[in-house]
Amino acid sequence: MGDTGEGDASQYAVVPGMLKVGEGTSFAIVASDVIYPTGSGNEYGDKFFRPYKDYDAPIYAIPGNHDWYDGLGGFMRVFCDAPPLKPKPDPGLRGLLWRKPETIDEKRLDVARSLRGKPSQQAEQPGPYWAIESDSLLIVGVDTGITNVIDKAQTAWLRRVSLDPRPKILVTGKPIYTANAYKPSPLEEGGTIDDIVRDPAHRYVAAIGGDVHNYQRYPVKVGDREIQYVVAGGGGAFMHATHTIGRVDVAGVHEDDFKCYPLRGDSLSFYSQLYARRLRMKWLYLRPEEAVCIMSEHIKNEPVRTPQGPVKITRRMRWAARLLGAWPWPFRLPVDKAFHRYLSELSDWDTPPFFKQFLHVSVTPEELTLRCFAATGCLAQELEPPVEDEVRISLS
């Protein structure tokens, strides 16, 4: 799961499916932004311990930028059982304006911890970056902090861990590919984290990143191998649009091989409904079948879900799609991530469907399987969580 911790209906909607699909799993991982908005240790009760109280296995995590807004104090206290990190003095203007970490209420935290108090649920990780070993696979978690730069100490550790001969999955706070763009985390010493992932001696088969609140998968050819680059940040926080992603061609990935959830048409319809209501402009609303046809016409692909019956695309629909960012245009309503960075609450939505997701990873000595399950907040999907994407990766 990625970017979980808003503590509202959209986060809790993921839980029933996660518990059903995750029954019998060995552990879970939160990939980035455990607690919104500022990572406070006093908010873990309703945003971490309570929603996952019935998951009967350990939960590990890597921090996202929101967890660092509290100096990583809450994260370190909960996941590493460590005292909060001491903030470095900053004599500049940033030091005066930056939010000061909250003092953690230890009694309140103890009550929250009791919600996941069974021995089978206990986990303690050594720090904000770590490696989890199995006989067939190594899962490597890295901390991208606020600036998305991997410092020298963590880079040296990552290089050492990556020499292990087993196949590996990288779990990172920032995705390497997202929105048809290549955005690897820089290394302080030079180069990028993807240089380590792509090195054939390191045997990475997938890189999974949070931070972006949807699901995307890019199967990238690297020499004679294929690495699955995955965005998996739809674990509870408000949804980032997928309809703003153009026809995919990054790193040689063909549009037909790219996968995303929500589908672009559903994303466009969702945002049209959001703005139609909040701006009281009914003409902006695009029904799902209308949005599917508009996106198919623009992207020039075959829709995954074919509309029932003919749909006539009108001038009104095209204007609505332009305003909602379905394709580049000088003026559009704020639907992109840059806007969400400052005014994310305007895109928050607490009425189903939610278009959230979580990943299930299963591994044998021969094969790794990644499945993306949808979480909509609707009863049918809670009872039988639908698989939105699946990929099998040979480990031999």
Legacy VTK file of the C-alpha trace (Angstrom):
# vtk DataFile Version 3.0
C-alpha trace
ASCII
DATASET POLYDATA
POINTS 396 float
0.000 0.000 0.000
1.165 3.511 -0.648
0.191 6.933 0.714
-2.375 5.630 3.150
-2.750 7.898 6.108
-5.555 10.418 5.776
-7.703 8.625 8.340
-10.890 9.228 6.370
-13.392 7.134 4.438
-11.143 6.688 1.418
-8.405 5.117 3.559
-10.778 2.850 5.462
-12.380 1.740 2.176
-9.155 -0.072 1.290
-9.159 -2.139 4.476
-11.837 -4.820 3.796
-10.281 -5.904 0.513
-6.778 -5.696 1.911
-7.762 -7.941 4.829
-9.431 -10.477 2.550
-6.683 -10.645 -0.064
-3.970 -10.311 2.570
-5.173 -13.177 4.736
-2.252 -15.505 5.315
0.392 -13.092 4.020
3.643 -12.800 5.945
3.753 -9.003 6.208
2.594 -5.750 4.623
4.487 -2.636 3.539
3.366 0.982 3.444
5.270 2.674 0.631
5.484 6.403 1.431
3.437 8.926 3.419
2.143 6.841 6.296
0.544 9.861 7.979
-0.966 12.962 6.370
-0.530 15.868 6.474
2.589 16.221 8.641
3.548 12.787 9.962
2.642 13.568 13.574
3.181 10.745 16.038
-0.057 11.768 17.743
-2.125 10.846 14.680
-1.065 7.213 14.292
-4.064 5.945 16.248
-6.788 6.730 13.707
-4.528 6.769 10.649
-2.481 3.597 11.155
-3.213 1.412 14.174
-7.021 1.504 13.990
-7.516 0.852 10.259
-5.074 -2.079 10.245
-5.883 -3.516 13.676
-7.262 -6.730 12.159
-4.313 -7.407 9.856
-2.664 -10.300 11.656
0.946 -9.820 10.540
3.713 -7.210 10.821
3.573 -3.957 8.841
6.780 -2.269 7.722
7.068 1.136 6.073
9.265 3.602 4.282
8.642 7.291 4.932
7.421 9.812 2.418
7.893 13.546 2.374
4.822 14.057 4.601
6.346 11.848 7.303
9.444 14.038 7.225
7.416 17.225 7.804
7.429 16.261 11.488
11.164 15.644 11.470
10.419 11.909 11.055
9.769 11.798 14.804
6.446 9.959 14.648
7.702 7.474 12.068
10.858 6.639 14.036
8.913 6.273 17.278
6.289 3.930 15.811
8.256 1.790 13.363
11.736 1.818 14.892
10.857 2.235 18.588
13.410 5.022 18.629
13.376 8.496 20.134
12.514 11.285 17.703
15.389 12.577 15.603
16.822 15.857 16.846
16.198 18.576 14.257
19.267 20.212 12.776
19.461 23.947 13.538
18.519 26.107 10.562
19.341 29.767 11.167
17.708 30.943 7.942
14.159 31.986 7.141
13.187 28.355 6.585
14.149 27.596 10.175
11.795 30.302 11.408
8.863 29.253 9.228
9.235 25.458 9.261
6.767 23.545 11.389
8.229 22.444 14.717
7.808 18.709 15.517
5.039 17.866 17.970
5.854 16.322 21.319
4.489 12.789 21.206
1.878 11.957 23.829
3.277 8.603 24.982
0.113 7.548 26.823
-1.971 8.239 23.743
0.522 6.314 21.617
0.426 3.349 24.014
-3.368 3.202 23.680
-3.019 3.308 19.894
-0.375 0.567 19.902
-2.724 -1.715 21.828
-4.951 -1.884 18.733
-2.184 -3.911 17.074
-0.913 -5.546 20.221
-0.837 -9.237 19.301
2.596 -10.893 19.093
1.938 -11.844 15.459
1.530 -8.161 14.556
4.751 -6.876 16.051
7.490 -5.461 13.851
10.525 -3.341 14.468
12.670 -2.078 11.632
16.201 -0.712 12.048
15.539 2.652 10.420
13.731 4.430 7.581
15.498 2.227 5.010
15.882 -1.528 5.278
15.938 -4.898 3.506
13.584 -7.845 4.043
14.994 -11.249 3.157
13.330 -14.412 1.932
14.815 -17.507 0.352
13.855 -16.374 -3.153
13.691 -12.588 -2.982
15.112 -9.480 -1.335
12.826 -6.472 -0.807
14.829 -3.263 -0.455
13.168 -0.159 0.988
14.761 3.279 0.596
14.047 6.662 2.154
13.793 9.511 -0.376
13.135 12.167 2.281
11.729 15.548 1.325
14.182 16.509 -1.398
14.165 13.134 -3.200
17.977 12.911 -3.017
19.620 9.757 -1.644
22.513 10.766 0.621
25.951 9.159 0.543
25.462 6.942 3.594
22.228 5.445 2.295
23.704 5.073 -1.195
26.673 3.129 0.186
24.271 0.861 2.092
22.103 0.399 -1.005
25.093 -0.581 -3.126
26.171 -3.161 -0.530
22.704 -4.659 -0.195
22.265 -4.766 -3.967
25.250 -7.111 -4.298
23.182 -9.905 -2.726
22.702 -12.555 -5.445
18.938 -12.922 -4.967
16.378 -11.184 -7.231
15.132 -7.922 -5.742
12.244 -5.480 -5.539
12.987 -1.845 -4.770
10.364 -0.019 -2.681
10.835 3.734 -2.798
9.053 6.875 -1.690
9.212 8.327 -5.207
8.419 6.398 -8.406
11.099 6.176 -11.076
8.587 6.387 -13.935
5.314 8.264 -13.616
2.945 10.120 -15.959
4.952 9.057 -19.022
8.098 10.656 -17.587
11.399 9.400 -16.174
12.051 10.787 -12.679
14.666 8.706 -10.841
15.860 9.899 -7.447
19.305 11.524 -7.713
22.199 10.188 -5.663
24.117 12.789 -3.682
27.367 11.360 -5.007
26.175 11.560 -8.624
24.035 9.391 -10.851
20.560 8.145 -9.953
18.960 5.321 -8.048
17.962 3.779 -11.361
21.633 3.228 -12.194
21.665 0.772 -9.292
18.346 -0.796 -10.308
19.411 -1.302 -13.928
22.800 -2.856 -13.142
22.353 -6.502 -14.228
24.589 -7.692 -11.389
22.015 -6.419 -8.881
19.095 -8.441 -10.310
16.266 -5.986 -9.661
13.058 -7.203 -11.281
10.720 -4.416 -10.117
10.778 -0.934 -8.592
7.634 0.152 -6.731
7.125 3.766 -5.669
4.487 5.677 -3.751
3.872 9.453 -3.603
1.636 9.534 -6.711
-1.893 8.553 -5.697
-2.850 6.090 -8.403
-1.528 2.924 -10.039
0.725 2.842 -13.086
2.957 0.119 -14.515
5.725 0.529 -17.081
7.446 -2.667 -18.338
10.837 -1.314 -19.428
13.330 -3.284 -21.503
16.821 -3.043 -20.027
19.220 -5.015 -22.184
17.914 -8.564 -22.352
15.775 -8.080 -19.218
12.465 -6.416 -18.438
12.034 -4.415 -15.235
8.556 -3.571 -13.974
8.402 0.050 -12.812
5.264 0.523 -10.730
3.473 3.477 -9.151
1.414 2.281 -6.188
0.276 5.280 -4.171
-3.471 4.713 -4.138
-3.709 3.325 -0.617
-6.032 5.942 0.834
-5.120 9.544 0.070
-6.993 11.658 -2.511
-6.699 10.456 -6.108
-4.235 11.867 -8.605
-5.619 12.018 -12.130
-4.603 9.480 -14.763
-6.464 11.168 -17.627
-3.679 13.763 -17.805
-1.215 11.028 -18.844
-0.706 11.274 -22.606
-0.143 8.404 -24.984
2.706 6.470 -23.387
6.040 6.215 -25.179
8.633 6.726 -22.418
11.627 4.347 -22.405
10.218 2.482 -25.376
7.101 1.372 -23.482
4.182 1.023 -25.898
0.810 2.462 -24.955
-0.767 -0.993 -25.137
1.715 -2.324 -22.554
1.152 0.531 -20.098
-1.381 -0.098 -17.334
-3.061 2.333 -14.981
-5.841 2.511 -12.416
-8.154 4.284 -12.446
-8.532 4.016 -16.192
-8.160 7.379 -17.901
-11.857 7.578 -18.757
-12.894 6.900 -15.166
-10.406 9.506 -13.954
-11.807 12.116 -16.343
-15.393 11.327 -15.368
-14.475 11.468 -11.666
-12.884 14.908 -11.933
-15.700 16.199 -14.121
-18.175 15.248 -11.409
-15.952 16.757 -8.703
-15.706 20.148 -10.406
-19.262 20.143 -11.707
-20.446 19.925 -8.108
-17.950 22.257 -6.506
-18.168 24.942 -9.182
-21.896 24.365 -9.755
-21.279 23.957 -13.477
-23.376 20.955 -14.498
-22.194 21.117 -18.101
-18.716 19.982 -16.989
-19.949 16.533 -16.005
-19.012 13.703 -18.349
-20.667 10.338 -17.913
-18.198 7.431 -17.707
-19.046 6.217 -21.213
-18.571 9.729 -22.613
-15.233 10.139 -20.868
-14.055 6.733 -22.123
-14.784 7.679 -25.730
-13.137 11.089 -25.425
-9.962 9.598 -23.952
-9.880 6.816 -26.544
-10.180 9.379 -29.332
-7.390 11.481 -27.836
-4.985 8.688 -26.843
-5.823 6.658 -29.968
-6.131 3.354 -28.161
-8.786 0.723 -27.725
-10.713 1.289 -24.490
-10.396 -1.447 -21.892
-14.118 -1.176 -21.202
-16.229 -0.748 -24.332
-19.294 1.498 -23.864
-22.673 -0.094 -24.385
-24.274 1.571 -27.365
-23.053 4.490 -29.483
-21.750 7.678 -27.868
-21.779 10.936 -29.809
-18.959 13.253 -28.752
-20.221 16.828 -28.688
-18.503 20.206 -28.572
-19.589 20.573 -24.946
-17.830 17.314 -24.027
-14.616 18.370 -25.738
-14.598 21.729 -23.962
-15.156 19.989 -20.629
-12.313 17.557 -21.341
-9.962 20.413 -22.255
-10.776 22.306 -19.077
-10.164 19.155 -17.046
-6.703 18.594 -18.513
-7.454 15.626 -20.753
-4.980 17.071 -23.254
-2.594 20.051 -23.248
-4.316 23.421 -23.338
-3.249 26.893 -22.129
-5.989 27.070 -19.502
-7.352 24.211 -17.451
-8.780 23.521 -14.044
-6.223 22.405 -11.432
-6.061 18.619 -11.613
-2.325 17.974 -11.676
0.069 17.036 -8.902
1.650 20.488 -8.641
-1.713 21.896 -7.591
-2.424 19.022 -5.194
0.865 19.699 -3.444
-0.583 22.877 -1.952
-4.377 22.459 -2.052
-4.922 18.710 -1.910
-8.060 19.025 0.208
-9.914 20.381 -2.837
-9.552 16.950 -4.442
-10.518 14.963 -1.368
-13.624 12.864 -1.804
-15.387 10.808 0.850
-18.195 9.279 -1.203
-17.733 6.015 -3.176
-16.422 5.130 -5.666
-12.891 5.956 -4.527
-10.586 4.314 -7.117
-8.085 3.210 -4.463
-5.799 0.225 -4.839
-3.321 -2.052 -3.112
-0.790 -4.583 -4.348
-0.515 -8.252 -3.496
2.892 -9.831 -4.026
3.404 -13.582 -4.050
6.696 -15.322 -4.648
7.974 -18.826 -5.332
11.545 -19.852 -6.137
10.659 -19.620 -9.831
8.196 -16.739 -10.122
7.057 -13.436 -8.650
3.456 -12.303 -9.170
2.273 -8.716 -8.721
-1.467 -8.083 -8.604
-3.183 -4.716 -8.326
-6.542 -4.915 -6.542
-9.127 -2.147 -6.667
-10.812 -0.704 -3.585
-13.869 1.387 -4.399
-15.747 1.552 -1.114
-18.644 -0.364 -2.685
-19.847 -3.580 -1.043
-19.445 -5.795 -4.105
-15.758 -4.907 -4.411
-15.226 -5.360 -0.676
-16.592 -8.898 -0.890
-14.671 -9.744 -4.072
-11.843 -7.262 -4.679
-11.337 -7.022 -8.455
-7.915 -7.526 -10.011
-7.102 -4.485 -12.162
-3.669 -5.662 -13.294
-1.453 -8.713 -12.957
2.087 -9.435 -14.061
4.195 -12.555 -13.599
7.976 -12.208 -13.412
10.394 -15.079 -13.842
13.043 -15.298 -11.123
15.150 -17.939 -12.816
LINES 1 397
396 0 1 2 3 4 5 6 7 8 9 10 11 12 13 14 15 16 17 18 19 20 21 22 23 24 25 26 27 28 29 30 31 32 33 34 35 36 37 38 39 40 41 42 43 44 45 46 47 48 49 50 51 52 53 54 55 56 57 58 59 60 61 62 63 64 65 66 67 68 69 70 71 72 73 74 75 76 77 78 79 80 81 82 83 84 85 86 87 88 89 90 91 92 93 94 95 96 97 98 99 100 101 102 103 104 105 106 107 108 109 110 111 112 113 114 115 116 117 118 119 120 121 122 123 124 125 126 127 128 129 130 131 132 133 134 135 136 137 138 139 140 141 142 143 144 145 146 147 148 149 150 151 152 153 154 155 156 157 158 159 160 161 162 163 164 165 166 167 168 169 170 171 172 173 174 175 176 177 178 179 180 181 182 183 184 185 186 187 188 189 190 191 192 193 194 195 196 197 198 199 200 201 202 203 204 205 206 207 208 209 210 211 212 213 214 215 216 217 218 219 220 221 222 223 224 225 226 227 228 229 230 231 232 233 234 235 236 237 238 239 240 241 242 243 244 245 246 247 248 249 250 251 252 253 254 255 256 257 258 259 260 261 262 263 264 265 266 267 268 269 270 271 272 273 274 275 276 277 278 279 280 281 282 283 284 285 286 287 288 289 290 291 292 293 294 295 296 297 298 299 300 301 302 303 304 305 306 307 308 309 310 311 312 313 314 315 316 317 318 319 320 321 322 323 324 325 326 327 328 329 330 331 332 333 334 335 336 337 338 339 340 341 342 343 344 345 346 347 348 349 350 351 352 353 354 355 356 357 358 359 360 361 362 363 364 365 366 367 368 369 370 371 372 373 374 375 376 377 378 379 380 381 382 383 384 385 386 387 388 389 390 391 392 393 394 395
